[in-house]
Amino acid sequence: MILFRTQRARNDYLALPTNIQRLADKQLDLLLKDRRYPSLKAKKYDEKRGIWQARITQDYRFYFLIEGDTYVIINMTKHKKQ
């Protein structure tokens, strides 16, 4: 698998605090190794549009699509608690 970041995801990444950027890098590396890695807690977020959600930290998430052999990171954001 390979990783592609949309422009929005790149902008979101740059807006993250530096320590969260480092953790995002680590989690994206784990995604490339195994989407089922426990700390990612990856799950389908929007079945209809094929969007997945994975954890950066308890407070931050990233959202992605799977297109062939590519993970398309669409955004990274603070998690909205329900």
VEXLUMFI-447740 format. One record per atom (N, C-alpha, C, O): residue number from 1; residue in one letter; chain; atom name; x, y, z. Coordinates in nm, 2 decimals, m for minus. Layout:
+-----+---+---+----+--------+--------+--------+
|   k | r | c |  a |      u |      v |      w |
+-----+---+---+----+--------+--------+--------+
| NUM | a | A | CA |      X |      Y |      Z |
...
+-----+---+---+----+--------+--------+--------+
***
This chain:
+-----+---+---+----+--------+--------+--------+
|   k | r | c |  a |      u |      v |      w |
+-----+---+---+----+--------+--------+--------+
|   1 | m | A |  N |   0.08 |  m0.12 |   0.00 |
|   1 | m | A | CA |   0.00 |   0.00 |   0.00 |
|   1 | m | A |  C |   0.09 |   0.12 |   0.00 |
|   1 | m | A |  O |   0.20 |   0.12 |   0.05 |
|   2 | i | A |  N |   0.03 |   0.23 |  m0.06 |
|   2 | i | A | CA |   0.10 |   0.36 |  m0.05 |
|   2 | i | A |  C |   0.01 |   0.46 |   0.01 |
|   2 | i | A |  O |  m0.11 |   0.44 |   0.02 |
|   3 | l | A |  N |   0.07 |   0.58 |   0.04 |
|   3 | l | A | CA |  m0.01 |   0.68 |   0.11 |
|   3 | l | A |  C |  m0.01 |   0.81 |   0.02 |
|   3 | l | A |  O |   0.09 |   0.85 |  m0.04 |
|   4 | f | A |  N |  m0.13 |   0.87 |   0.01 |
|   4 | f | A | CA |  m0.14 |   0.99 |  m0.06 |
|   4 | f | A |  C |  m0.22 |   1.09 |   0.03 |
|   4 | f | A |  O |  m0.33 |   1.05 |   0.08 |
|   5 | r | A |  N |  m0.18 |   1.21 |   0.04 |
|   5 | r | A | CA |  m0.25 |   1.31 |   0.13 |
|   5 | r | A |  C |  m0.31 |   1.41 |   0.03 |
|   5 | r | A |  O |  m0.24 |   1.47 |  m0.05 |
|   6 | t | A |  N |  m0.44 |   1.44 |   0.05 |
|   6 | t | A | CA |  m0.50 |   1.55 |  m0.02 |
|   6 | t | A |  C |  m0.44 |   1.68 |   0.03 |
|   6 | t | A |  O |  m0.38 |   1.68 |   0.13 |
|   7 | q | A |  N |  m0.47 |   1.79 |  m0.05 |
|   7 | q | A | CA |  m0.42 |   1.92 |  m0.01 |
|   7 | q | A |  C |  m0.48 |   1.95 |   0.13 |
|   7 | q | A |  O |  m0.41 |   2.01 |   0.21 |
|   8 | r | A |  N |  m0.61 |   1.92 |   0.15 |
|   8 | r | A | CA |  m0.67 |   1.95 |   0.28 |
|   8 | r | A |  C |  m0.60 |   1.88 |   0.39 |
|   8 | r | A |  O |  m0.57 |   1.93 |   0.50 |
|   9 | a | A |  N |  m0.57 |   1.75 |   0.37 |
|   9 | a | A | CA |  m0.50 |   1.67 |   0.47 |
|   9 | a | A |  C |  m0.36 |   1.73 |   0.50 |
|   9 | a | A |  O |  m0.32 |   1.73 |   0.62 |
|  10 | r | A |  N |  m0.29 |   1.78 |   0.40 |
|  10 | r | A | CA |  m0.16 |   1.84 |   0.42 |
|  10 | r | A |  C |  m0.17 |   1.97 |   0.50 |
|  10 | r | A |  O |  m0.09 |   2.00 |   0.59 |
|  11 | n | A |  N |  m0.27 |   2.05 |   0.47 |
|  11 | n | A | CA |  m0.30 |   2.17 |   0.54 |
|  11 | n | A |  C |  m0.34 |   2.14 |   0.69 |
|  11 | n | A |  O |  m0.29 |   2.21 |   0.78 |
|  12 | d | A |  N |  m0.42 |   2.04 |   0.71 |
|  12 | d | A | CA |  m0.46 |   2.00 |   0.84 |
|  12 | d | A |  C |  m0.34 |   1.96 |   0.92 |
|  12 | d | A |  O |  m0.33 |   1.99 |   1.04 |
|  13 | y | A |  N |  m0.25 |   1.88 |   0.86 |
|  13 | y | A | CA |  m0.13 |   1.83 |   0.92 |
|  13 | y | A |  C |  m0.05 |   1.94 |   0.97 |
|  13 | y | A |  O |   0.00 |   1.94 |   1.09 |
|  14 | l | A |  N |  m0.03 |   2.04 |   0.89 |
|  14 | l | A | CA |   0.06 |   2.16 |   0.92 |
|  14 | l | A |  C |   0.00 |   2.24 |   1.04 |
|  14 | l | A |  O |   0.07 |   2.31 |   1.11 |
|  15 | a | A |  N |  m0.14 |   2.23 |   1.05 |
|  15 | a | A | CA |  m0.20 |   2.31 |   1.16 |
|  15 | a | A |  C |  m0.20 |   2.23 |   1.29 |
|  15 | a | A |  O |  m0.23 |   2.29 |   1.39 |
|  16 | l | A |  N |  m0.16 |   2.11 |   1.29 |
|  16 | l | A | CA |  m0.16 |   2.03 |   1.41 |
|  16 | l | A |  C |  m0.04 |   2.07 |   1.50 |
|  16 | l | A |  O |   0.06 |   2.12 |   1.45 |
|  17 | p | A |  N |  m0.06 |   2.06 |   1.63 |
|  17 | p | A | CA |   0.06 |   2.09 |   1.72 |
|  17 | p | A |  C |   0.17 |   1.99 |   1.68 |
|  17 | p | A |  O |   0.15 |   1.88 |   1.64 |
|  18 | t | A |  N |   0.30 |   2.03 |   1.70 |
|  18 | t | A | CA |   0.41 |   1.95 |   1.66 |
|  18 | t | A |  C |   0.41 |   1.81 |   1.72 |
|  18 | t | A |  O |   0.44 |   1.71 |   1.65 |
|  19 | n | A |  N |   0.38 |   1.80 |   1.85 |
|  19 | n | A | CA |   0.37 |   1.66 |   1.91 |
|  19 | n | A |  C |   0.27 |   1.58 |   1.85 |
|  19 | n | A |  O |   0.29 |   1.45 |   1.84 |
|  20 | i | A |  N |   0.16 |   1.63 |   1.80 |
|  20 | i | A | CA |   0.05 |   1.56 |   1.74 |
|  20 | i | A |  C |   0.10 |   1.52 |   1.59 |
|  20 | i | A |  O |   0.06 |   1.41 |   1.54 |
|  21 | q | A |  N |   0.17 |   1.61 |   1.53 |
|  21 | q | A | CA |   0.23 |   1.57 |   1.40 |
|  21 | q | A |  C |   0.32 |   1.45 |   1.41 |
|  21 | q | A |  O |   0.31 |   1.36 |   1.32 |
|  22 | r | A |  N |   0.40 |   1.44 |   1.51 |
|  22 | r | A | CA |   0.49 |   1.33 |   1.53 |
|  22 | r | A |  C |   0.40 |   1.20 |   1.55 |
|  22 | r | A |  O |   0.44 |   1.09 |   1.49 |
|  23 | l | A |  N |   0.30 |   1.21 |   1.63 |
|  23 | l | A | CA |   0.21 |   1.09 |   1.65 |
|  23 | l | A |  C |   0.14 |   1.06 |   1.53 |
|  23 | l | A |  O |   0.12 |   0.94 |   1.50 |
|  24 | a | A |  N |   0.10 |   1.16 |   1.45 |
|  24 | a | A | CA |   0.03 |   1.13 |   1.32 |
|  24 | a | A |  C |   0.12 |   1.05 |   1.23 |
|  24 | a | A |  O |   0.08 |   0.96 |   1.16 |
|  25 | d | A |  N |   0.25 |   1.09 |   1.22 |
|  25 | d | A | CA |   0.34 |   1.02 |   1.14 |
|  25 | d | A |  C |   0.36 |   0.88 |   1.18 |
|  25 | d | A |  O |   0.36 |   0.79 |   1.09 |
|  26 | k | A |  N |   0.36 |   0.85 |   1.31 |
|  26 | k | A | CA |   0.37 |   0.72 |   1.36 |
|  26 | k | A |  C |   0.25 |   0.64 |   1.32 |
|  26 | k | A |  O |   0.26 |   0.52 |   1.28 |
|  27 | q | A |  N |   0.13 |   0.69 |   1.34 |
|  27 | q | A | CA |   0.01 |   0.62 |   1.31 |
|  27 | q | A |  C |   0.00 |   0.59 |   1.16 |
|  27 | q | A |  O |  m0.05 |   0.49 |   1.12 |
|  28 | l | A |  N |   0.04 |   0.69 |   1.08 |
|  28 | l | A | CA |   0.03 |   0.66 |   0.93 |
|  28 | l | A |  C |   0.13 |   0.55 |   0.89 |
|  28 | l | A |  O |   0.10 |   0.48 |   0.80 |
|  29 | d | A |  N |   0.24 |   0.55 |   0.96 |
|  29 | d | A | CA |   0.34 |   0.44 |   0.93 |
|  29 | d | A |  C |   0.27 |   0.30 |   0.97 |
|  29 | d | A |  O |   0.29 |   0.20 |   0.90 |
|  30 | l | A |  N |   0.20 |   0.30 |   1.08 |
|  30 | l | A | CA |   0.14 |   0.18 |   1.12 |
|  30 | l | A |  C |   0.03 |   0.14 |   1.03 |
|  30 | l | A |  O |   0.01 |   0.02 |   1.00 |
|  31 | l | A |  N |  m0.05 |   0.24 |   0.97 |
|  31 | l | A | CA |  m0.15 |   0.21 |   0.88 |
|  31 | l | A |  C |  m0.09 |   0.14 |   0.75 |
|  31 | l | A |  O |  m0.15 |   0.05 |   0.70 |
|  32 | l | A |  N |   0.02 |   0.19 |   0.71 |
|  32 | l | A | CA |   0.09 |   0.13 |   0.59 |
|  32 | l | A |  C |   0.13 |  m0.02 |   0.62 |
|  32 | l | A |  O |   0.13 |  m0.10 |   0.53 |
|  33 | k | A |  N |   0.16 |  m0.05 |   0.75 |
|  33 | k | A | CA |   0.20 |  m0.18 |   0.78 |
|  33 | k | A |  C |   0.08 |  m0.28 |   0.80 |
|  33 | k | A |  O |   0.08 |  m0.39 |   0.76 |
|  34 | d | A |  N |  m0.02 |  m0.22 |   0.87 |
|  34 | d | A | CA |  m0.14 |  m0.31 |   0.90 |
|  34 | d | A |  C |  m0.26 |  m0.22 |   0.95 |
|  34 | d | A |  O |  m0.25 |  m0.17 |   1.06 |
|  35 | r | A |  N |  m0.36 |  m0.21 |   0.86 |
|  35 | r | A | CA |  m0.47 |  m0.13 |   0.89 |
|  35 | r | A |  C |  m0.54 |  m0.17 |   1.02 |
|  35 | r | A |  O |  m0.61 |  m0.10 |   1.09 |
|  36 | r | A |  N |  m0.52 |  m0.30 |   1.06 |
|  36 | r | A | CA |  m0.59 |  m0.35 |   1.18 |
|  36 | r | A |  C |  m0.51 |  m0.33 |   1.31 |
|  36 | r | A |  O |  m0.54 |  m0.39 |   1.41 |
|  37 | y | A |  N |  m0.40 |  m0.26 |   1.30 |
|  37 | y | A | CA |  m0.31 |  m0.24 |   1.42 |
|  37 | y | A |  C |  m0.40 |  m0.18 |   1.53 |
|  37 | y | A |  O |  m0.47 |  m0.08 |   1.50 |
|  38 | p | A |  N |  m0.39 |  m0.24 |   1.65 |
|  38 | p | A | CA |  m0.48 |  m0.20 |   1.76 |
|  38 | p | A |  C |  m0.49 |  m0.05 |   1.79 |
|  38 | p | A |  O |  m0.60 |   0.00 |   1.82 |
|  39 | s | A |  N |  m0.38 |   0.02 |   1.79 |
|  39 | s | A | CA |  m0.38 |   0.16 |   1.83 |
|  39 | s | A |  C |  m0.45 |   0.25 |   1.73 |
|  39 | s | A |  O |  m0.49 |   0.36 |   1.76 |
|  40 | l | A |  N |  m0.46 |   0.20 |   1.61 |
|  40 | l | A | CA |  m0.53 |   0.28 |   1.51 |
|  40 | l | A |  C |  m0.68 |   0.29 |   1.53 |
|  40 | l | A |  O |  m0.75 |   0.39 |   1.50 |
|  41 | k | A |  N |  m0.73 |   0.17 |   1.58 |
|  41 | k | A | CA |  m0.88 |   0.16 |   1.59 |
|  41 | k | A |  C |  m0.95 |   0.20 |   1.47 |
|  41 | k | A |  O |  m1.05 |   0.27 |   1.47 |
|  42 | a | A |  N |  m0.90 |   0.16 |   1.35 |
|  42 | a | A | CA |  m0.96 |   0.20 |   1.22 |
|  42 | a | A |  C |  m1.09 |   0.13 |   1.21 |
|  42 | a | A |  O |  m1.11 |   0.01 |   1.24 |
|  43 | k | A |  N |  m1.19 |   0.21 |   1.15 |
|  43 | k | A | CA |  m1.32 |   0.16 |   1.13 |
|  43 | k | A |  C |  m1.38 |   0.24 |   1.02 |
|  43 | k | A |  O |  m1.35 |   0.35 |   0.99 |
|  44 | k | A |  N |  m1.48 |   0.17 |   0.96 |
|  44 | k | A | CA |  m1.56 |   0.24 |   0.85 |
|  44 | k | A |  C |  m1.64 |   0.36 |   0.92 |
|  44 | k | A |  O |  m1.70 |   0.34 |   1.02 |
|  45 | y | A |  N |  m1.62 |   0.47 |   0.87 |
|  45 | y | A | CA |  m1.69 |   0.59 |   0.92 |
|  45 | y | A |  C |  m1.81 |   0.62 |   0.84 |
|  45 | y | A |  O |  m1.92 |   0.66 |   0.90 |
|  46 | d | A |  N |  m1.81 |   0.61 |   0.71 |
|  46 | d | A | CA |  m1.92 |   0.64 |   0.62 |
|  46 | d | A |  C |  m1.92 |   0.53 |   0.51 |
|  46 | d | A |  O |  m1.85 |   0.54 |   0.41 |
|  47 | e | A |  N |  m2.00 |   0.43 |   0.53 |
|  47 | e | A | CA |  m2.01 |   0.32 |   0.45 |
|  47 | e | A |  C |  m2.04 |   0.36 |   0.30 |
|  47 | e | A |  O |  m1.98 |   0.31 |   0.21 |
|  48 | k | A |  N |  m2.14 |   0.45 |   0.29 |
|  48 | k | A | CA |  m2.18 |   0.49 |   0.16 |
|  48 | k | A |  C |  m2.07 |   0.55 |   0.07 |
|  48 | k | A |  O |  m2.06 |   0.53 |  m0.05 |
|  49 | r | A |  N |  m1.99 |   0.64 |   0.14 |
|  49 | r | A | CA |  m1.88 |   0.71 |   0.06 |
|  49 | r | A |  C |  m1.75 |   0.64 |   0.08 |
|  49 | r | A |  O |  m1.65 |   0.68 |   0.02 |
|  50 | g | A |  N |  m1.74 |   0.53 |   0.15 |
|  50 | g | A | CA |  m1.62 |   0.45 |   0.17 |
|  50 | g | A |  C |  m1.51 |   0.52 |   0.25 |
|  50 | g | A |  O |  m1.39 |   0.49 |   0.23 |
|  51 | i | A |  N |  m1.56 |   0.60 |   0.34 |
|  51 | i | A | CA |  m1.46 |   0.68 |   0.43 |
|  51 | i | A |  C |  m1.43 |   0.60 |   0.56 |
|  51 | i | A |  O |  m1.52 |   0.55 |   0.62 |
|  52 | w | A |  N |  m1.30 |   0.59 |   0.59 |
|  52 | w | A | CA |  m1.26 |   0.52 |   0.71 |
|  52 | w | A |  C |  m1.21 |   0.63 |   0.81 |
|  52 | w | A |  O |  m1.17 |   0.74 |   0.77 |
|  53 | q | A |  N |  m1.21 |   0.59 |   0.94 |
|  53 | q | A | CA |  m1.16 |   0.68 |   1.04 |
|  53 | q | A |  C |  m1.05 |   0.60 |   1.12 |
|  53 | q | A |  O |  m1.07 |   0.48 |   1.14 |
|  54 | a | A |  N |  m0.95 |   0.67 |   1.16 |
|  54 | a | A | CA |  m0.85 |   0.60 |   1.24 |
|  54 | a | A |  C |  m0.80 |   0.71 |   1.35 |
|  54 | a | A |  O |  m0.81 |   0.83 |   1.33 |
|  55 | r | A |  N |  m0.74 |   0.65 |   1.45 |
|  55 | r | A | CA |  m0.70 |   0.74 |   1.57 |
|  55 | r | A |  C |  m0.56 |   0.78 |   1.56 |
|  55 | r | A |  O |  m0.47 |   0.70 |   1.52 |
|  56 | i | A |  N |  m0.53 |   0.91 |   1.58 |
|  56 | i | A | CA |  m0.40 |   0.96 |   1.60 |
|  56 | i | A |  C |  m0.37 |   0.95 |   1.75 |
|  56 | i | A |  O |  m0.27 |   0.90 |   1.80 |
|  57 | t | A |  N |  m0.46 |   1.02 |   1.83 |
|  57 | t | A | CA |  m0.46 |   1.01 |   1.97 |
|  57 | t | A |  C |  m0.61 |   1.00 |   2.02 |
|  57 | t | A |  O |  m0.70 |   0.99 |   1.93 |
|  58 | q | A |  N |  m0.63 |   1.00 |   2.15 |
|  58 | q | A | CA |  m0.77 |   1.00 |   2.19 |
|  58 | q | A |  C |  m0.85 |   1.12 |   2.14 |
|  58 | q | A |  O |  m0.97 |   1.12 |   2.13 |
|  59 | d | A |  N |  m0.78 |   1.23 |   2.12 |
|  59 | d | A | CA |  m0.84 |   1.36 |   2.08 |
|  59 | d | A |  C |  m0.83 |   1.39 |   1.93 |
|  59 | d | A |  O |  m0.90 |   1.49 |   1.89 |
|  60 | y | A |  N |  m0.75 |   1.32 |   1.85 |
|  60 | y | A | CA |  m0.73 |   1.35 |   1.71 |
|  60 | y | A |  C |  m0.76 |   1.23 |   1.63 |
|  60 | y | A |  O |  m0.73 |   1.11 |   1.67 |
|  61 | r | A |  N |  m0.82 |   1.25 |   1.51 |
|  61 | r | A | CA |  m0.85 |   1.14 |   1.41 |
|  61 | r | A |  C |  m0.80 |   1.18 |   1.27 |
|  61 | r | A |  O |  m0.78 |   1.30 |   1.24 |
|  62 | f | A |  N |  m0.78 |   1.08 |   1.19 |
|  62 | f | A | CA |  m0.77 |   1.11 |   1.05 |
|  62 | f | A |  C |  m0.86 |   1.02 |   0.97 |
|  62 | f | A |  O |  m0.91 |   0.92 |   1.02 |
|  63 | y | A |  N |  m0.90 |   1.07 |   0.86 |
|  63 | y | A | CA |  m1.00 |   1.01 |   0.77 |
|  63 | y | A |  C |  m0.94 |   0.98 |   0.64 |
|  63 | y | A |  O |  m0.86 |   1.05 |   0.58 |
|  64 | f | A |  N |  m0.98 |   0.86 |   0.58 |
|  64 | f | A | CA |  m0.91 |   0.82 |   0.46 |
|  64 | f | A |  C |  m1.00 |   0.73 |   0.38 |
|  64 | f | A |  O |  m1.10 |   0.67 |   0.43 |
|  65 | l | A |  N |  m0.97 |   0.72 |   0.25 |
|  65 | l | A | CA |  m1.03 |   0.63 |   0.16 |
|  65 | l | A |  C |  m0.93 |   0.52 |   0.12 |
|  65 | l | A |  O |  m0.81 |   0.54 |   0.13 |
|  66 | i | A |  N |  m0.98 |   0.41 |   0.07 |
|  66 | i | A | CA |  m0.89 |   0.31 |   0.02 |
|  66 | i | A |  C |  m0.93 |   0.30 |  m0.13 |
|  66 | i | A |  O |  m1.04 |   0.26 |  m0.17 |
|  67 | e | A |  N |  m0.83 |   0.33 |  m0.22 |
|  67 | e | A | CA |  m0.85 |   0.33 |  m0.36 |
|  67 | e | A |  C |  m0.74 |   0.24 |  m0.42 |
|  67 | e | A |  O |  m0.62 |   0.28 |  m0.43 |
|  68 | g | A |  N |  m0.78 |   0.12 |  m0.45 |
|  68 | g | A | CA |  m0.68 |   0.02 |  m0.50 |
|  68 | g | A |  C |  m0.57 |  m0.01 |  m0.40 |
|  68 | g | A |  O |  m0.60 |  m0.05 |  m0.29 |
|  69 | d | A |  N |  m0.45 |   0.02 |  m0.43 |
|  69 | d | A | CA |  m0.34 |   0.00 |  m0.33 |
|  69 | d | A |  C |  m0.29 |   0.13 |  m0.27 |
|  69 | d | A |  O |  m0.18 |   0.14 |  m0.22 |
|  70 | t | A |  N |  m0.39 |   0.23 |  m0.26 |
|  70 | t | A | CA |  m0.35 |   0.36 |  m0.20 |
|  70 | t | A |  C |  m0.45 |   0.40 |  m0.09 |
|  70 | t | A |  O |  m0.57 |   0.38 |  m0.10 |
|  71 | y | A |  N |  m0.39 |   0.44 |   0.02 |
|  71 | y | A | CA |  m0.47 |   0.51 |   0.13 |
|  71 | y | A |  C |  m0.47 |   0.66 |   0.10 |
|  71 | y | A |  O |  m0.36 |   0.72 |   0.09 |
|  72 | v | A |  N |  m0.58 |   0.71 |   0.07 |
|  72 | v | A | CA |  m0.60 |   0.85 |   0.04 |
|  72 | v | A |  C |  m0.64 |   0.92 |   0.17 |
|  72 | v | A |  O |  m0.76 |   0.91 |   0.21 |
|  73 | i | A |  N |  m0.55 |   1.00 |   0.23 |
|  73 | i | A | CA |  m0.58 |   1.07 |   0.36 |
|  73 | i | A |  C |  m0.65 |   1.19 |   0.32 |
|  73 | i | A |  O |  m0.60 |   1.28 |   0.25 |
|  74 | i | A |  N |  m0.78 |   1.21 |   0.37 |
|  74 | i | A | CA |  m0.86 |   1.32 |   0.33 |
|  74 | i | A |  C |  m0.86 |   1.44 |   0.43 |
|  74 | i | A |  O |  m0.87 |   1.55 |   0.39 |
|  75 | n | A |  N |  m0.84 |   1.40 |   0.55 |
|  75 | n | A | CA |  m0.83 |   1.51 |   0.65 |
|  75 | n | A |  C |  m0.78 |   1.46 |   0.79 |
|  75 | n | A |  O |  m0.79 |   1.34 |   0.81 |
|  76 | m | A |  N |  m0.73 |   1.55 |   0.87 |
|  76 | m | A | CA |  m0.69 |   1.52 |   1.01 |
|  76 | m | A |  C |  m0.75 |   1.63 |   1.09 |
|  76 | m | A |  O |  m0.73 |   1.75 |   1.06 |
|  77 | t | A |  N |  m0.81 |   1.59 |   1.20 |
|  77 | t | A | CA |  m0.88 |   1.69 |   1.28 |
|  77 | t | A |  C |  m0.90 |   1.64 |   1.43 |
|  77 | t | A |  O |  m0.88 |   1.53 |   1.46 |
|  78 | k | A |  N |  m0.93 |   1.74 |   1.51 |
|  78 | k | A | CA |  m0.96 |   1.71 |   1.65 |
|  78 | k | A |  C |  m1.09 |   1.64 |   1.65 |
|  78 | k | A |  O |  m1.18 |   1.67 |   1.58 |
|  79 | h | A |  N |  m1.10 |   1.53 |   1.73 |
|  79 | h | A | CA |  m1.21 |   1.45 |   1.74 |
|  79 | h | A |  C |  m1.33 |   1.52 |   1.81 |
|  79 | h | A |  O |  m1.31 |   1.57 |   1.92 |
|  80 | k | A |  N |  m1.44 |   1.51 |   1.75 |
|  80 | k | A | CA |  m1.56 |   1.57 |   1.81 |
|  80 | k | A |  C |  m1.62 |   1.46 |   1.90 |
|  80 | k | A |  O |  m1.67 |   1.36 |   1.86 |
|  81 | k | A |  N |  m1.62 |   1.49 |   2.03 |
|  81 | k | A | CA |  m1.67 |   1.39 |   2.13 |
|  81 | k | A |  C |  m1.83 |   1.39 |   2.12 |
|  81 | k | A |  O |  m1.89 |   1.50 |   2.10 |
|  82 | q | A |  N |  m1.88 |   1.28 |   2.13 |
|  82 | q | A | CA |  m2.03 |   1.27 |   2.12 |
|  82 | q | A |  C |  m2.09 |   1.27 |   2.25 |
|  82 | q | A |  O |  m2.22 |   1.26 |   2.27 |
+-----+---+---+----+--------+--------+--------+
***
